[in-house]
Amino acid sequence: MEFQFSKKWYTPAEVAAMLGFGLSKTKLLIAMREIRSVKVGAHRRILPEWVDEYIEHCTHQDSA
């Protein structure tokens, strides 16, 4: 029996790659709280729905 796990959260580098941004820009967006994140130990993690929220916010702003 083989299990496949879906990612529960992403690293800033993974989010940067998904959005087509550089890591520095992504970290800046996190620091500015444009992209929500949580600190786990010494690392930041982003839930998939928080990436979706950021995209929704950007597209909603652009269409207004």
Stockholm file with secondary structure:
# STOCKHOLM 1.0

chainA/1-64         MEFQFSKKWYTPAEVAAMLGFGLSKTKLLIAMREIRSVKVGAHRRILPEWVDEYIEHCTHQDSA
#=GR chainA/1-64 SS CCCCCCCSCBCHHHHHHHHTCCHHHHHHHHHTTSSCCEEETTEEEBCHHHHHHHHHHHHHHHHC
#=GC SS_cons        CCCCCCCSCBCHHHHHHHHTCCHHHHHHHHHTTSSCCEEETTEEEBCHHHHHHHHHHHHHHHHC
//
